[in-house]
Every structure is written in structure tokens, then in C-alpha cells.
């Protein structure tokens, strides 16, 4: 049992360049996170998901907020790990595998350029009884994209406006968006995926608000 938080990118500048070299030249060298690039390299997300992230990084603009950072998201994930592991042990929350893939996109990035995490028994070998092997990272990313695009959780989207789903997306809960923070979780049953995503969003929001309070107290009021 363990957590990969997040999948590591290149270890140094030269390795970073070698990693990026596998991406077609149409992609910018600076607009995609190391996590999503490594996932593509490992064939855990497809070329179309990568291209979608690239397009969003080009189409969205604006100033970057510095309250919410990648380090803060890492800390939020660390905080929820014990609770997520308990959820995955609870009867009825899983259908086979005992781990989840998590994609997080934060408002400060102004793009769909997610960071990737895993929680649970991530090194378990896929069992025949689970059916065809699924890419939880791919499904989590699709949930995040749908929630981000439509501005609502995927459970609500499926229940009220399923015609807005696009080719390659899923009728699963587990995509959550709140105030510019979007998360996709996949691997457990949908109701558990959504609960885990909500927990992570709440932890991120809490940490961001605490940072805001500290800055106000220190009179560092300019972003």
C-alpha cells in the first residue's frame, strides 16, 4: 500500500529535455506539467488528452494567482490519504481494485494542465476477475475535463444534462469542480470517487484560505 505523490518527472534538465522530445513538435515545451508528459510517455493517457491540455494552455490566459500552489495541493493530498485509505477499505466502496487515480487542476494555473496522484494499493497486479484492464488516470482526466468545462460535478451533469458529454467521456461520478479547482478521481465506485474528490477540494480550499489569512496578518496584501 502506498501513495505516488505525484508521478515524478525528469530528474534534471537534460532528462527533462529527453522526456519532452517524445512529444510531437506541435506541443509547447513549457505549457504542460511534467506529470501529464510522463503519463503520456508511459501511455497512461492518450495523445488526444495531451492535445486537449495543450489547447487549453494556449486558449486560456490572464494573470496567475499565487495564493494556491502545487506544493499546497501536495499537502492537501497528504492530509486526506488516511481517510481515503479508510474509504477504500469500507465495504461497498470498491468493485475490485483498492486504489484510485487522482487528477487535480488548480485555478492558479489558468489551464487544464493537471497534476497526478495515486492513493491506495497502487502496486497490485490487475486481476482477471476485474475484467478488461482500465486506465484510471485516463478516466480521471476525462472526468476532470468534463467537470471543468461544464462547471458542475459529473454526477450532476449525468443526471441533468447528459447530452453535454462528449465522445470519450464517461457516465461516472467522480469529477468535481468548485471555485476554479477541478478534480477527477477514478478507481473505486462512483460514489466513493466523488466523495474523495470532494475531500481533496475541501482540503485545498482550507489551505488556500489559511495562506490568505497569514498574508493579511503579515500585511502582504498584493498578489
C-alpha positions in Angstrom: 0.0 0.0 0.0 1.2 3.5 -0.7 0.9 6.7 -2.5 2.7 8.1 -5.5 2.5 11.8 -5.0 2.9 12.7 -7.8 4.4 10.6 -10.5 8.0 12.0 -10.8 9.1 13.9 -13.9 12.6 14.2 -15.1 15.4 14.3 -12.6 17.4 17.0 -14.2 17.3 19.5 -17.1 18.8 17.0 -19.7 16.4 14.3 -18.7 13.5 16.8 -18.9 14.5 17.7 -22.4 14.7 14.0 -23.4 11.3 13.4 -21.9 9.7 16.3 -23.8 11.4 15.2 -27.0 8.9 12.3 -27.3 6.1 14.8 -27.6 5.2 16.0 -31.1 6.6 19.4 -32.1 3.2 21.0 -32.1 3.3 21.0 -28.3 4.9 23.8 -26.3 7.9 22.8 -24.2 6.7 25.0 -21.3 2.9 24.7 -21.2 2.4 21.1 -20.0 3.2 19.8 -16.5 5.8 17.1 -16.1 3.2 14.7 -14.6 1.0 14.8 -17.8 4.0 14.4 -20.0 5.3 11.4 -18.1 1.8 9.9 -18.2 1.8 10.2 -22.0 5.3 8.7 -22.2 4.0 5.7 -20.2 0.9 5.5 -22.5 -1.3 6.1 -19.5 -3.1 9.0 -21.2 -3.7 9.3 -24.9 -2.5 11.8 -27.4 -5.9 13.4 -27.6 -5.9 14.1 -23.8 -2.5 15.6 -24.1 -3.5 17.7 -27.1 -6.6 18.9 -25.2 -4.4 20.1 -22.3 -2.2 21.8 -24.8 -5.1 23.7 -26.4 -6.4 24.8 -23.1 -3.0 26.1 -22.1 -2.9 28.2 -25.3 -6.5 29.4 -25.2 -6.8 30.5 -21.6 -4.9 33.5 -20.4 -4.9 36.1 -17.6 -2.8 36.7 -14.6 -1.6 33.8 -12.5 -2.8 33.7 -8.9 -0.1 32.9 -6.4 -2.2 32.0 -3.4 -2.7 28.5 -4.5 0.4 26.5 -5.4 1.4 23.0 -6.4 3.1 22.5 -3.0 -0.2 23.3 -1.3 -2.0 20.7 -3.4 0.6 18.1 -2.5 0.0 19.0 1.2 -3.8 18.6 0.7 -3.3 15.2 -0.8 -1.1 14.1 2.1 -3.7 15.3 4.6 -6.5 13.2 3.0 -4.5 10.0 2.5 -5.6 8.3 5.8 -9.2 9.0 5.2 -9.1 7.9 1.5 -7.4 4.6 2.6 -10.2 4.1 5.1 -12.8 4.7 2.4 -11.2 2.2 0.1 -11.4 -0.4 2.9 -15.1 0.2 3.6 -17.4 -2.5 2.3 -19.2 -1.4 -0.9 -16.9 1.4 -1.9 -14.8 -0.6 -4.4 -15.5 -3.1 -7.1 -12.1 -4.8 -7.2 -9.0 -2.6 -7.2 -8.2 -0.9 -3.9 -6.6 2.3 -5.3 -7.6 5.5 -7.0 -6.0 7.8 -9.6 -6.4 11.5 -8.9 -6.1 14.4 -11.3 -6.0 17.9 -9.9 -6.2 21.2 -11.8 -6.0 24.4 -9.8 -7.2 27.9 -10.6 -3.8 29.4 -10.3 -2.7 27.6 -13.5 -5.4 29.1 -15.7 -5.2 25.9 -17.8 -6.3 22.3 -17.8 -2.8 21.0 -17.0 -3.4 18.6 -14.2 -1.2 17.1 -11.5 -1.4 13.3 -11.0 -1.6 11.3 -7.7 -2.5 7.8 -6.6 -3.7 6.6 -3.3 -4.2 3.0 -2.1 -2.8 -0.4 -3.0 -1.2 1.0 -6.2 1.2 -1.8 -6.8 -1.5 -4.5 -7.0 -1.4 -6.7 -10.2 -4.6 -6.4 -12.3 -6.8 -9.4 -11.6 -8.6 -11.4 -14.3 -11.9 -11.2 -12.3 -11.9 -7.4 -12.7 -12.4 -7.6 -16.5 -10.5 -5.7 -19.1 -7.8 -3.5 -17.6 -8.8 0.1 -17.3 -6.6 3.3 -17.3 -7.8 5.0 -14.1 -5.6 8.0 -14.9 -7.3 8.4 -18.3 -10.8 8.1 -16.8 -9.9 10.6 -14.0 -8.6 13.1 -16.6 -11.8 12.7 -18.6 -13.9 13.4 -15.5 -11.9 16.4 -14.6 -12.2 17.8 -18.2 -15.9 17.4 -18.3 -16.4 18.9 -14.8 -14.1 21.9 -15.6 -15.8 22.5 -19.0 -19.4 22.4 -17.8 -18.8 24.0 -14.4 -20.5 21.2 -12.4 -19.8 17.8 -10.9 -20.1 14.9 -13.3 -22.7 13.2 -11.2 -24.9 16.3 -11.7 -24.0 16.6 -15.3 -25.0 13.0 -16.0 -28.2 13.3 -14.0 -29.4 16.6 -15.5 -27.6 17.3 -18.8 -26.0 14.1 -20.2 -26.2 15.4 -23.8 -23.3 17.8 -22.9 -20.9 14.9 -22.5 -18.5 14.5 -25.4 -17.1 11.5 -27.2 -14.7 9.6 -25.0 -16.2 10.9 -21.7 -17.9 8.8 -19.1 -21.3 8.4 -17.3 -19.4 8.1 -14.0 -19.4 10.3 -10.9 -16.0 11.4 -9.7 -15.4 14.7 -11.5 -15.7 17.7 -9.1 -15.3 21.4 -9.7 -15.6 24.2 -7.2 -14.5 27.8 -7.5 -11.8 27.2 -10.1 -10.5 24.0 -8.6 -11.3 20.8 -10.6 -10.5 17.2 -9.7 -11.1 13.8 -11.3 -10.9 10.6 -9.3 -11.2 7.1 -10.7 -10.7 3.5 -9.4 -13.4 3.0 -6.8 -17.2 3.0 -7.2 -18.5 6.3 -8.4 -20.0 7.4 -5.1 -16.6 6.9 -3.4 -14.7 8.6 -6.3 -16.9 11.7 -5.8 -16.5 11.7 -2.0 -12.7 11.5 -2.3 -12.7 14.3 -4.9 -14.8 16.5 -2.6 -12.5 15.8 0.4 -9.5 16.9 -1.7 -11.2 20.1 -2.9 -12.1 21.0 0.7 -8.6 20.4 1.9 -7.2 22.6 -0.9 -9.7 25.4 -0.2 -8.9 25.3 3.5 -5.1 25.6 2.9 -5.6 28.4 0.5 -7.8 30.3 3.0 -5.2 29.8 5.7 -2.5 31.1 3.5 -4.6 34.2 2.7 -5.1 34.8 6.4 -1.4 34.6 7.0 -0.7 37.1 4.3 -3.2 39.5 5.6 -1.8 39.3 9.1 1.7 39.9 7.7 0.4 42.8 5.6 1.4 41.1 2.3 -1.8 42.1 0.6 -0.6 42.3 -3.0 -0.7 39.1 -5.1 
